[in-house]
Amino acid sequence: MTISSGSIKKIAINTGGGDAPGLNAVIRAVTITALNKGWEVIGIRDGYNGIFLPEKYPKGAGLINLTYDKVASITGLGGTILGTTNRGNPLKYPMKDTKGNLVEIDRSDEILDAFRRNNIDALIAIGGDG
């Protein structure tokens, strides 16, 4: 699928892997740049877990709107305001099968479905494994 920047209206940002210096600075820079282009910005909590584990985030808090106010003073904070995980690779997501064995499954279609439901046009994935 090819998307031109002119067709983007809403983007999502997530952070994966371990915490690293500068994650919040990247979130802030991407958010401000996108908002200045007139795009809406959604943060996905804890890697892709904001999509995969809705029960963990009451009232739809797995996906949060990022605004100028929400990112204005985050650069001095440690970690990432979105949370992260190093066990959230959507192509090899760890889950238990019916026998209780840990298996890795591909959950990428769930991400695409969530993007369609929420009219998300593009993803900025920040970080490493997860």
A tleap script that builds the chain and sets N, CA, C and O, in Angstrom:
source leaprc.protein.ff14SB
mol = sequence {
  NMET THR ILE SER SER GLY SER ILE LYS LYS
  ILE ALA ILE ASN THR GLY GLY GLY ASP ALA
  PRO GLY LEU ASN ALA VAL ILE ARG ALA VAL
  THR ILE THR ALA LEU ASN LYS GLY TRP GLU
  VAL ILE GLY ILE ARG ASP GLY TYR ASN GLY
  ILE PHE LEU PRO GLU LYS TYR PRO LYS GLY
  ALA GLY LEU ILE ASN LEU THR TYR ASP LYS
  VAL ALA SER ILE THR GLY LEU GLY GLY THR
  ILE LEU GLY THR THR ASN ARG GLY ASN PRO
  LEU LYS TYR PRO MET LYS ASP THR LYS GLY
  ASN LEU VAL GLU ILE ASP ARG SER ASP GLU
  ILE LEU ASP ALA PHE ARG ARG ASN ASN ILE
  ASP ALA LEU ILE ALA ILE GLY GLY ASP CGLY
}
set mol.1.N position { 0.840 -1.158 0.000 }
set mol.1.CA position { 0.000 0.000 0.000 }
set mol.1.C position { 0.896 1.235 0.000 }
set mol.1.O position { 1.837 1.317 0.790 }
set mol.2.N position { 0.620 2.171 -0.856 }
set mol.2.CA position { 1.362 3.424 -0.919 }
set mol.2.C position { 0.461 4.560 -0.473 }
set mol.2.O position { -0.668 4.698 -0.944 }
set mol.3.N position { 0.971 5.365 0.434 }
set mol.3.CA position { 0.214 6.512 0.933 }
set mol.3.C position { 1.049 7.751 0.703 }
set mol.3.O position { 2.209 7.803 1.111 }
set mol.4.N position { 0.478 8.744 0.057 }
set mol.4.CA position { 1.201 10.008 -0.103 }
set mol.4.C position { 0.971 10.850 1.143 }
set mol.4.O position { -0.051 10.709 1.814 }
set mol.5.N position { 1.917 11.723 1.451 }
set mol.5.CA position { 1.784 12.530 2.668 }
set mol.5.C position { 0.543 13.402 2.620 }
set mol.5.O position { 0.038 13.811 3.666 }
set mol.6.N position { 0.038 13.697 1.424 }
set mol.6.CA position { -1.171 14.499 1.306 }
set mol.6.C position { -2.419 13.766 1.754 }
set mol.6.O position { -3.430 14.397 2.063 }
set mol.7.N position { -2.363 12.421 1.795 }
set mol.7.CA position { -3.538 11.658 2.202 }
set mol.7.C position { -3.522 11.297 3.687 }
set mol.7.O position { -4.477 10.699 4.182 }
set mol.8.N position { -2.471 11.645 4.393 }
set mol.8.CA position { -2.378 11.327 5.815 }
set mol.8.C position { -3.173 12.351 6.625 }
set mol.8.O position { -3.024 13.562 6.460 }
set mol.9.N position { -4.018 11.821 7.501 }
set mol.9.CA position { -4.802 12.666 8.400 }
set mol.9.C position { -4.520 12.337 9.865 }
set mol.9.O position { -4.634 13.193 10.743 }
set mol.10.N position { -4.147 11.069 10.110 }
set mol.10.CA position { -3.923 10.626 11.485 }
set mol.10.C position { -2.774 9.625 11.498 }
set mol.10.O position { -2.729 8.704 10.684 }
set mol.11.N position { -1.838 9.820 12.440 }
set mol.11.CA position { -0.736 8.874 12.597 }
set mol.11.C position { -0.750 8.301 14.007 }
set mol.11.O position { -1.338 8.870 14.927 }
set mol.12.N position { -0.089 7.163 14.148 }
set mol.12.CA position { 0.107 6.553 15.456 }
set mol.12.C position { 1.604 6.498 15.736 }
set mol.12.O position { 2.421 6.376 14.824 }
set mol.13.N position { 1.943 6.592 17.018 }
set mol.13.CA position { 3.328 6.472 17.482 }
set mol.13.C position { 3.350 5.397 18.559 }
set mol.13.O position { 2.457 5.341 19.405 }
set mol.14.N position { 4.369 4.542 18.528 }
set mol.14.CA position { 4.576 3.635 19.651 }
set mol.14.C position { 6.064 3.514 19.932 }
set mol.14.O position { 6.898 3.857 19.094 }
set mol.15.N position { 6.385 3.021 21.128 }
set mol.15.CA position { 7.777 2.767 21.487 }
set mol.15.C position { 7.897 1.306 21.893 }
set mol.15.O position { 7.055 0.780 22.621 }
set mol.16.N position { 8.958 0.657 21.413 }
set mol.16.CA position { 9.179 -0.744 21.719 }
set mol.16.C position { 10.618 -0.978 22.137 }
set mol.16.O position { 11.490 -0.145 21.895 }
set mol.17.N position { 10.858 -2.121 22.766 }
set mol.17.CA position { 12.192 -2.439 23.254 }
set mol.17.C position { 12.406 -1.852 24.632 }
set mol.17.O position { 11.448 -1.493 25.316 }
set mol.18.N position { 13.649 -1.756 25.039 }
set mol.18.CA position { 13.962 -1.198 26.349 }
set mol.18.C position { 13.962 0.319 26.327 }
set mol.18.O position { 14.040 0.947 25.271 }
set mol.19.N position { 13.872 0.894 27.522 }
set mol.19.CA position { 13.960 2.353 27.624 }
set mol.19.C position { 15.327 2.819 27.148 }
set mol.19.O position { 16.337 2.150 27.364 }
set mol.20.N position { 15.344 3.959 26.507 }
set mol.20.CA position { 16.594 4.549 26.029 }
set mol.20.C position { 16.465 6.063 26.100 }
set mol.20.O position { 15.366 6.600 25.959 }
set mol.21.N position { 17.579 6.757 26.318 }
set mol.21.CA position { 17.515 8.217 26.342 }
set mol.21.C position { 16.976 8.756 25.019 }
set mol.21.O position { 17.313 8.251 23.948 }
set mol.22.N position { 16.153 9.763 25.104 }
set mol.22.CA position { 15.677 10.437 23.911 }
set mol.22.C position { 14.344 9.970 23.364 }
set mol.22.O position { 13.841 10.563 22.409 }
set mol.23.N position { 13.747 8.919 23.937 }
set mol.23.CA position { 12.466 8.444 23.409 }
set mol.23.C position { 11.395 9.528 23.490 }
set mol.23.O position { 10.661 9.752 22.527 }
set mol.24.N position { 11.305 10.200 24.635 }
set mol.24.CA position { 10.300 11.260 24.773 }
set mol.24.C position { 10.587 12.433 23.843 }
set mol.24.O position { 9.659 13.072 23.346 }
set mol.25.N position { 11.851 12.717 23.606 }
set mol.25.CA position { 12.194 13.801 22.676 }
set mol.25.C position { 11.719 13.463 21.264 }
set mol.25.O position { 11.246 14.339 20.540 }
set mol.26.N position { 11.845 12.202 20.874 }
set mol.26.CA position { 11.369 11.783 19.551 }
set mol.26.C position { 9.844 11.855 19.499 }
set mol.26.O position { 9.280 12.347 18.521 }
set mol.27.N position { 9.176 11.370 20.540 }
set mol.27.CA position { 7.708 11.449 20.591 }
set mol.27.C position { 7.262 12.898 20.454 }
set mol.27.O position { 6.337 13.201 19.700 }
set mol.28.N position { 7.915 13.782 21.179 }
set mol.28.CA position { 7.559 15.207 21.139 }
set mol.28.C position { 7.790 15.785 19.742 }
set mol.28.O position { 6.921 16.470 19.202 }
set mol.29.N position { 8.947 15.513 19.162 }
set mol.29.CA position { 9.275 16.067 17.841 }
set mol.29.C position { 8.313 15.563 16.766 }
set mol.29.O position { 7.838 16.342 15.940 }
set mol.30.N position { 8.028 14.272 16.777 }
set mol.30.CA position { 7.104 13.708 15.789 }
set mol.30.C position { 5.706 14.290 15.989 }
set mol.30.O position { 5.038 14.658 15.023 }
set mol.31.N position { 5.268 14.370 17.239 }
set mol.31.CA position { 3.929 14.893 17.527 }
set mol.31.C position { 3.793 16.337 17.066 }
set mol.31.O position { 2.828 16.678 16.382 }
set mol.32.N position { 4.736 17.180 17.427 }
set mol.32.CA position { 4.655 18.597 17.045 }
set mol.32.C position { 4.701 18.756 15.526 }
set mol.32.O position { 3.937 19.537 14.959 }
set mol.33.N position { 5.591 18.022 14.872 }
set mol.33.CA position { 5.673 18.098 13.408 }
set mol.33.C position { 4.354 17.671 12.767 }
set mol.33.O position { 3.860 18.334 11.854 }
set mol.34.N position { 3.791 16.569 13.244 }
set mol.34.CA position { 2.529 16.076 12.682 }
set mol.34.C position { 1.386 17.054 12.944 }
set mol.34.O position { 0.599 17.342 12.042 }
set mol.35.N position { 1.290 17.561 14.161 }
set mol.35.CA position { 0.223 18.517 14.477 }
set mol.35.C position { 0.349 19.777 13.627 }
set mol.35.O position { -0.654 20.338 13.186 }
set mol.36.N position { 1.579 20.218 13.399 }
set mol.36.CA position { 1.794 21.394 12.548 }
set mol.36.C position { 1.362 21.150 11.102 }
set mol.36.O position { 1.056 22.093 10.371 }
set mol.37.N position { 1.340 19.871 10.692 }
set mol.37.CA position { 0.862 19.518 9.350 }
set mol.37.C position { -0.657 19.344 9.325 }
set mol.37.O position { -1.248 19.101 8.273 }
set mol.38.N position { -1.278 19.473 10.496 }
set mol.38.CA position { -2.724 19.306 10.577 }
set mol.38.C position { -3.169 17.872 10.806 }
set mol.38.O position { -4.351 17.561 10.662 }
set mol.39.N position { -2.236 16.995 11.160 }
set mol.39.CA position { -2.558 15.595 11.394 }
set mol.39.C position { -2.932 15.379 12.853 }
set mol.39.O position { -2.466 16.105 13.732 }
set mol.40.N position { -3.761 14.395 13.109 }
set mol.40.CA position { -4.047 13.947 14.464 }
set mol.40.C position { -2.980 12.922 14.841 }
set mol.40.O position { -2.492 12.188 13.982 }
set mol.41.N position { -2.616 12.870 16.126 }
set mol.41.CA position { -1.568 11.948 16.575 }
set mol.41.C position { -2.109 11.087 17.720 }
set mol.41.O position { -2.650 11.597 18.702 }
set mol.42.N position { -1.949 9.779 17.568 }
set mol.42.CA position { -2.395 8.809 18.558 }
set mol.42.C position { -1.167 8.083 19.092 }
set mol.42.O position { -0.326 7.633 18.314 }
set mol.43.N position { -1.058 7.965 20.406 }
set mol.43.CA position { 0.002 7.179 21.024 }
set mol.43.C position { -0.526 5.801 21.386 }
set mol.43.O position { -1.596 5.677 21.981 }
set mol.44.N position { 0.221 4.768 21.028 }
set mol.44.CA position { -0.147 3.396 21.387 }
set mol.44.C position { 0.629 3.036 22.645 }
set mol.44.O position { 1.856 3.142 22.665 }
set mol.45.N position { -0.061 2.615 23.685 }
set mol.45.CA position { 0.569 2.318 24.964 }
set mol.45.C position { 1.356 1.005 24.928 }
set mol.45.O position { 0.923 0.018 24.334 }
set mol.46.N position { 2.516 1.023 25.577 }
set mol.46.CA position { 3.316 -0.182 25.837 }
set mol.46.C position { 3.558 -1.039 24.598 }
set mol.46.O position { 3.122 -2.187 24.524 }
set mol.47.N position { 4.255 -0.464 23.637 }
set mol.47.CA position { 4.493 -1.173 22.378 }
set mol.47.C position { 3.181 -1.267 21.622 }
set mol.47.O position { 2.565 -0.247 21.312 }
set mol.48.N position { 2.752 -2.477 21.327 }
set mol.48.CA position { 1.450 -2.690 20.686 }
set mol.48.C position { 0.409 -3.192 21.682 }
set mol.48.O position { -0.717 -3.498 21.292 }
set mol.49.N position { 0.773 -3.281 22.973 }
set mol.49.CA position { -0.161 -3.810 23.961 }
set mol.49.C position { -1.401 -2.940 24.123 }
set mol.49.O position { -2.448 -3.433 24.543 }
set mol.50.N position { -1.300 -1.665 23.798 }
set mol.50.CA position { -2.481 -0.806 23.817 }
set mol.50.C position { -3.554 -1.284 22.857 }
set mol.50.O position { -4.733 -0.969 23.023 }
set mol.51.N position { -3.145 -2.042 21.856 }
set mol.51.CA position { -4.088 -2.661 20.913 }
set mol.51.C position { -4.397 -4.095 21.341 }
set mol.51.O position { -5.558 -4.506 21.339 }
set mol.52.N position { -3.364 -4.859 21.708 }
set mol.52.CA position { -3.527 -6.282 21.986 }
set mol.52.C position { -4.215 -6.586 23.315 }
set mol.52.O position { -4.866 -7.622 23.446 }
set mol.53.N position { -4.080 -5.701 24.299 }
set mol.53.CA position { -4.603 -5.973 25.642 }
set mol.53.C position { -5.562 -4.874 26.100 }
set mol.53.O position { -5.262 -4.169 27.064 }
set mol.54.N position { -6.702 -4.711 25.436 }
set mol.54.CA position { -7.608 -3.615 25.793 }
set mol.54.C position { -8.100 -3.681 27.233 }
set mol.54.O position { -8.411 -2.650 27.828 }
set mol.55.N position { -8.173 -4.885 27.800 }
set mol.55.CA position { -8.635 -5.027 29.184 }
set mol.55.C position { -7.678 -4.371 30.183 }
set mol.55.O position { -8.082 -4.040 31.298 }
set mol.56.N position { -6.432 -4.186 29.797 }
set mol.56.CA position { -5.433 -3.561 30.672 }
set mol.56.C position { -5.598 -2.039 30.729 }
set mol.56.O position { -5.084 -1.392 31.641 }
set mol.57.N position { -6.302 -1.477 29.771 }
set mol.57.CA position { -6.416 -0.027 29.640 }
set mol.57.C position { -7.888 0.377 29.674 }
set mol.57.O position { -8.557 0.360 28.641 }
set mol.58.N position { -8.399 0.742 30.858 }
set mol.58.CA position { -9.819 1.093 30.955 }
set mol.58.C position { -10.181 2.287 30.084 }
set mol.58.O position { -9.370 3.180 29.840 }
set mol.59.N position { -11.407 2.270 29.632 }
set mol.59.CA position { -11.975 3.380 28.859 }
set mol.59.C position { -11.161 3.722 27.615 }
set mol.59.O position { -11.037 4.892 27.254 }
set mol.60.N position { -10.612 2.714 26.967 }
set mol.60.CA position { -9.908 2.946 25.711 }
set mol.60.C position { -8.564 3.629 25.842 }
set mol.60.O position { -8.062 4.186 24.865 }
set mol.61.N position { -7.964 3.601 27.031 }
set mol.61.CA position { -6.707 4.314 27.258 }
set mol.61.C position { -5.498 3.634 26.631 }
set mol.61.O position { -4.376 4.109 26.803 }
set mol.62.N position { -5.693 2.537 25.910 }
set mol.62.CA position { -4.589 1.911 25.191 }
set mol.62.C position { -4.131 2.749 24.011 }
set mol.62.O position { -2.992 2.638 23.559 }
set mol.63.N position { -5.032 3.589 23.519 }
set mol.63.CA position { -4.721 4.555 22.461 }
set mol.63.C position { -5.033 5.934 23.024 }
set mol.63.O position { -6.161 6.197 23.442 }
set mol.64.N position { -4.031 6.820 23.035 }
set mol.64.CA position { -4.249 8.146 23.616 }
set mol.64.C position { -3.957 9.238 22.591 }
set mol.64.O position { -3.036 9.120 21.784 }
set mol.65.N position { -4.747 10.287 22.636 }
set mol.65.CA position { -4.505 11.440 21.768 }
set mol.65.C position { -3.300 12.203 22.288 }
set mol.65.O position { -3.228 12.540 23.470 }
set mol.66.N position { -2.364 12.471 21.404 }
set mol.66.CA position { -1.208 13.287 21.765 }
set mol.66.C position { -1.442 14.697 21.230 }
set mol.66.O position { -1.746 14.890 20.053 }
set mol.67.N position { -1.296 15.660 22.107 }
set mol.67.CA position { -1.542 17.063 21.778 }
set mol.67.C position { -0.306 17.877 22.140 }
set mol.67.O position { 0.628 17.370 22.762 }
set mol.68.N position { -0.316 19.144 21.742 }
set mol.68.CA position { 0.781 20.035 22.124 }
set mol.68.C position { 0.962 20.027 23.638 }
set mol.68.O position { 2.085 19.911 24.129 }
set mol.69.N position { -0.135 20.149 24.377 }
set mol.69.CA position { -0.046 20.200 25.838 }
set mol.69.C position { 0.528 18.917 26.425 }
set mol.69.O position { 1.305 18.970 27.379 }
set mol.70.N position { 0.158 17.763 25.869 }
set mol.70.CA position { 0.629 16.488 26.418 }
set mol.70.C position { 2.115 16.261 26.187 }
set mol.70.O position { 2.748 15.533 26.952 }
set mol.71.N position { 2.683 16.865 25.153 }
set mol.71.CA position { 4.101 16.623 24.867 }
set mol.71.C position { 4.991 17.820 25.194 }
set mol.71.O position { 6.208 17.742 25.030 }
set mol.72.N position { 4.408 18.915 25.648 }
set mol.72.CA position { 5.160 20.163 25.840 }
set mol.72.C position { 6.367 20.007 26.755 }
set mol.72.O position { 7.430 20.556 26.467 }
set mol.73.N position { 6.224 19.276 27.840 }
set mol.73.CA position { 7.317 19.232 28.818 }
set mol.73.C position { 7.774 17.804 29.117 }
set mol.73.O position { 8.102 17.486 30.260 }
set mol.74.N position { 7.796 16.950 28.105 }
set mol.74.CA position { 8.161 15.547 28.342 }
set mol.74.C position { 9.633 15.240 28.112 }
set mol.74.O position { 10.096 14.161 28.481 }
set mol.75.N position { 10.380 16.160 27.512 }
set mol.75.CA position { 11.760 15.821 27.147 }
set mol.75.C position { 12.643 15.566 28.360 }
set mol.75.O position { 13.630 14.839 28.251 }
set mol.76.N position { 12.325 16.133 29.494 }
set mol.76.CA position { 13.125 15.917 30.693 }
set mol.76.C position { 12.729 14.685 31.481 }
set mol.76.O position { 13.389 14.341 32.462 }
set mol.77.N position { 11.669 14.018 31.072 }
set mol.77.CA position { 11.209 12.825 31.779 }
set mol.77.C position { 11.989 11.600 31.317 }
set mol.77.O position { 12.353 11.492 30.146 }
set mol.78.N position { 12.238 10.690 32.231 }
set mol.78.CA position { 12.897 9.441 31.864 }
set mol.78.C position { 11.939 8.489 31.184 }
set mol.78.O position { 10.722 8.657 31.264 }
set mol.79.N position { 12.481 7.497 30.521 }
set mol.79.CA position { 11.655 6.477 29.886 }
set mol.79.C position { 10.875 7.011 28.712 }
set mol.79.O position { 11.380 7.815 27.929 }
set mol.80.N position { 9.640 6.560 28.594 }
set mol.80.CA position { 8.755 6.978 27.515 }
set mol.80.C position { 7.357 7.175 28.075 }
set mol.80.O position { 6.867 6.328 28.822 }
set mol.81.N position { 6.715 8.269 27.729 }
set mol.81.CA position { 5.368 8.529 28.242 }
set mol.81.C position { 4.358 7.505 27.736 }
set mol.81.O position { 3.276 7.370 28.308 }
set mol.82.N position { 4.696 6.790 26.680 }
set mol.82.CA position { 3.781 5.791 26.123 }
set mol.82.C position { 3.957 4.420 26.758 }
set mol.82.O position { 3.102 3.549 26.601 }
set mol.83.N position { 5.057 4.222 27.472 }
set mol.83.CA position { 5.373 2.895 27.967 }
set mol.83.C position { 5.988 2.076 26.843 }
set mol.83.O position { 5.931 2.462 25.675 }
set mol.84.N position { 6.570 0.956 27.201 }
set mol.84.CA position { 7.240 0.124 26.209 }
set mol.84.C position { 7.223 -1.328 26.663 }
set mol.84.O position { 6.881 -1.622 27.808 }
set mol.85.N position { 7.581 -2.207 25.790 }
set mol.85.CA position { 7.763 -3.613 26.126 }
set mol.85.C position { 8.788 -4.196 25.164 }
set mol.85.O position { 8.902 -3.761 24.018 }
set mol.86.N position { 9.534 -5.187 25.644 }
set mol.86.CA position { 10.445 -5.885 24.740 }
set mol.86.C position { 9.898 -7.275 24.400 }
set mol.86.O position { 10.618 -8.136 23.896 }
set mol.87.N position { 8.619 -7.469 24.686 }
set mol.87.CA position { 7.958 -8.741 24.383 }
set mol.87.C position { 6.735 -8.525 23.502 }
set mol.87.O position { 5.788 -9.310 23.551 }
set mol.88.N position { 6.748 -7.476 22.704 }
set mol.88.CA position { 5.555 -7.138 21.946 }
set mol.88.C position { 5.707 -7.191 20.444 }
set mol.88.O position { 4.929 -6.561 19.727 }
set mol.89.N position { 6.691 -7.930 19.945 }
set mol.89.CA position { 6.857 -8.044 18.495 }
set mol.89.C position { 5.576 -8.630 17.900 }
set mol.89.O position { 5.243 -9.779 18.187 }
set mol.90.N position { 4.854 -7.869 17.082 }
set mol.90.CA position { 3.568 -8.367 16.586 }
set mol.90.C position { 3.684 -9.569 15.652 }
set mol.90.O position { 2.702 -10.277 15.434 }
set mol.91.N position { 4.864 -9.804 15.105 }
set mol.91.CA position { 5.059 -10.963 14.231 }
set mol.91.C position { 5.389 -12.223 15.020 }
set mol.91.O position { 5.233 -13.335 14.515 }
set mol.92.N position { 5.848 -12.048 16.261 }
set mol.92.CA position { 6.203 -13.173 17.133 }
set mol.92.C position { 5.717 -12.868 18.547 }
set mol.92.O position { 6.509 -12.823 19.488 }
set mol.93.N position { 4.416 -12.662 18.686 }
set mol.93.CA position { 3.850 -12.258 19.965 }
set mol.93.C position { 3.665 -13.487 20.855 }
set mol.93.O position { 3.003 -14.442 20.451 }
set mol.94.N position { 4.246 -13.475 22.076 }
set mol.94.CA position { 4.152 -14.652 22.943 }
set mol.94.C position { 2.758 -14.793 23.564 }
set mol.94.O position { 2.236 -13.864 24.180 }
set mol.95.N position { 2.180 -15.970 23.385 }
set mol.95.CA position { 0.874 -16.286 23.972 }
set mol.95.C position { 0.859 -17.758 24.352 }
set mol.95.O position { 1.666 -18.549 23.862 }
set mol.96.N position { -0.071 -18.114 25.232 }
set mol.96.CA position { -0.227 -19.524 25.593 }
set mol.96.C position { -1.276 -20.161 24.687 }
set mol.96.O position { -2.333 -19.588 24.426 }
set mol.97.N position { -0.948 -21.368 24.214 }
set mol.97.CA position { -1.921 -22.098 23.407 }
set mol.97.C position { -2.912 -22.804 24.329 }
set mol.97.O position { -2.860 -22.629 25.546 }
set mol.98.N position { -3.808 -23.595 23.759 }
set mol.98.CA position { -4.856 -24.250 24.550 }
set mol.98.C position { -4.302 -25.247 25.564 }
set mol.98.O position { -4.981 -25.585 26.534 }
set mol.99.N position { -3.073 -25.719 25.347 }
set mol.99.CA position { -2.443 -26.654 26.278 }
set mol.99.C position { -1.588 -25.941 27.321 }
set mol.99.O position { -0.986 -26.583 28.182 }
set mol.100.N position { -1.535 -24.615 27.242 }
set mol.100.CA position { -0.743 -23.854 28.201 }
set mol.100.C position { 0.702 -23.655 27.795 }
set mol.100.O position { 1.489 -23.101 28.562 }
set mol.101.N position { 1.062 -24.097 26.599 }
set mol.101.CA position { 2.425 -23.922 26.107 }
set mol.101.C position { 2.598 -22.521 25.539 }
set mol.101.O position { 1.693 -21.982 24.901 }
set mol.102.N position { 3.755 -21.943 25.773 }
set mol.102.CA position { 4.051 -20.623 25.227 }
set mol.102.C position { 4.425 -20.763 23.752 }
set mol.102.O position { 5.347 -21.498 23.400 }
set mol.103.N position { 3.695 -20.048 22.902 }
set mol.103.CA position { 3.952 -20.062 21.463 }
set mol.103.C position { 4.032 -18.623 20.974 }
set mol.103.O position { 3.536 -17.706 21.629 }
set mol.104.N position { 4.655 -18.434 19.827 }
set mol.104.CA position { 4.729 -17.102 19.221 }
set mol.104.C position { 3.809 -17.074 18.009 }
set mol.104.O position { 3.904 -17.924 17.124 }
set mol.105.N position { 2.911 -16.081 17.979 }
set mol.105.CA position { 1.971 -15.995 16.867 }
set mol.105.C position { 2.081 -14.631 16.191 }
set mol.105.O position { 2.574 -13.665 16.774 }
set mol.106.N position { 1.616 -14.580 14.967 }
set mol.106.CA position { 1.590 -13.340 14.189 }
set mol.106.C position { 0.275 -12.616 14.473 }
set mol.106.O position { -0.799 -13.122 14.149 }
set mol.107.N position { 0.361 -11.423 15.082 }
set mol.107.CA position { -0.833 -10.638 15.405 }
set mol.107.C position { -0.886 -9.344 14.587 }
set mol.107.O position { -1.622 -8.418 14.928 }
set mol.108.N position { -0.110 -9.288 13.517 }
set mol.108.CA position { -0.039 -8.054 12.734 }
set mol.108.C position { -1.387 -7.676 12.118 }
set mol.108.O position { -1.667 -6.490 11.940 }
set mol.109.N position { -2.225 -8.662 11.791 }
set mol.109.CA position { -3.549 -8.339 11.242 }
set mol.109.C position { -4.401 -7.566 12.244 }
set mol.109.O position { -5.221 -6.736 11.853 }
set mol.110.N position { -4.210 -7.836 13.538 }
set mol.110.CA position { -4.957 -7.102 14.567 }
set mol.110.C position { -4.563 -5.628 14.585 }
set mol.110.O position { -5.398 -4.756 14.827 }
set mol.111.N position { -3.291 -5.360 14.329 }
set mol.111.CA position { -2.837 -3.968 14.263 }
set mol.111.C position { -3.495 -3.276 13.077 }
set mol.111.O position { -4.017 -2.169 13.205 }
set mol.112.N position { -3.467 -3.930 11.931 }
set mol.112.CA position { -4.094 -3.342 10.740 }
set mol.112.C position { -5.586 -3.114 10.954 }
set mol.112.O position { -6.121 -2.087 10.536 }
set mol.113.N position { -6.264 -4.065 11.602 }
set mol.113.CA position { -7.691 -3.894 11.894 }
set mol.113.C position { -7.923 -2.699 12.816 }
set mol.113.O position { -8.842 -1.911 12.595 }
set mol.114.N position { -7.090 -2.564 13.850 }
set mol.114.CA position { -7.222 -1.429 14.774 }
set mol.114.C position { -6.972 -0.113 14.049 }
set mol.114.O position { -7.646 0.882 14.315 }
set mol.115.N position { -6.008 -0.105 13.138 }
set mol.115.CA position { -5.739 1.111 12.363 }
set mol.115.C position { -6.938 1.463 11.485 }
set mol.115.O position { -7.301 2.634 11.365 }
set mol.116.N position { -7.541 0.467 10.881 }
set mol.116.CA position { -8.731 0.737 10.046 }
set mol.116.C position { -9.881 1.270 10.899 }
set mol.116.O position { -10.529 2.247 10.521 }
set mol.117.N position { -10.141 0.637 12.048 }
set mol.117.CA position { -11.233 1.072 12.932 }
set mol.117.C position { -11.034 2.495 13.429 }
set mol.117.O position { -11.999 3.234 13.617 }
set mol.118.N position { -9.779 2.877 13.640 }
set mol.118.CA position { -9.466 4.195 14.200 }
set mol.118.C position { -9.002 5.195 13.148 }
set mol.118.O position { -8.548 6.290 13.482 }
set mol.119.N position { -9.115 4.818 11.878 }
set mol.119.CA position { -8.733 5.699 10.759 }
set mol.119.C position { -7.291 6.191 10.859 }
set mol.119.O position { -7.004 7.351 10.561 }
set mol.120.N position { -6.391 5.311 11.279 }
set mol.120.CA position { -4.969 5.645 11.376 }
set mol.120.C position { -4.322 5.338 10.030 }
set mol.120.O position { -4.439 4.231 9.503 }
set mol.121.N position { -3.638 6.342 9.486 }
set mol.121.CA position { -3.063 6.236 8.146 }
set mol.121.C position { -1.606 5.798 8.126 }
set mol.121.O position { -1.142 5.252 7.125 }
set mol.122.N position { -0.873 6.028 9.216 }
set mol.122.CA position { 0.560 5.734 9.218 }
set mol.122.C position { 1.026 5.469 10.644 }
set mol.122.O position { 0.385 5.888 11.608 }
set mol.123.N position { 2.148 4.769 10.764 }
set mol.123.CA position { 2.732 4.428 12.058 }
set mol.123.C position { 4.175 4.893 12.110 }
set mol.123.O position { 4.937 4.688 11.165 }
set mol.124.N position { 4.548 5.520 13.218 }
set mol.124.CA position { 5.945 5.810 13.525 }
set mol.124.C position { 6.309 4.899 14.696 }
set mol.124.O position { 5.877 5.133 15.825 }
set mol.125.N position { 7.101 3.865 14.427 }
set mol.125.CA position { 7.529 2.918 15.454 }
set mol.125.C position { 8.925 3.321 15.910 }
set mol.125.O position { 9.849 3.394 15.101 }
set mol.126.N position { 9.078 3.582 17.199 }
set mol.126.CA position { 10.330 4.076 17.762 }
set mol.126.C position { 10.906 3.002 18.673 }
set mol.126.O position { 10.206 2.485 19.543 }
set mol.127.N position { 12.167 2.664 18.482 }
set mol.127.CA position { 12.822 1.732 19.380 }
set mol.127.C position { 13.187 0.437 18.693 }
set mol.127.O position { 13.215 0.340 17.466 }
set mol.128.N position { 13.468 -0.555 19.519 }
set mol.128.CA position { 13.973 -1.823 19.010 }
set mol.128.C position { 12.960 -2.931 19.118 }
set mol.128.O position { 11.785 -2.755 18.796 }
set mol.129.N position { 13.435 -4.099 19.583 }
set mol.129.CA position { 12.571 -5.281 19.628 }
set mol.129.C position { 11.355 -5.020 20.501 }
set mol.129.O position { 11.454 -4.456 21.591 }
set mol.130.N position { 10.231 -5.436 20.005 }
set mol.130.CA position { 9.003 -5.238 20.768 }
set mol.130.C position { 8.090 -4.357 20.027 }
set mol.130.O position { 6.993 -4.064 20.503 }
savepdb mol mol.pdb
quit
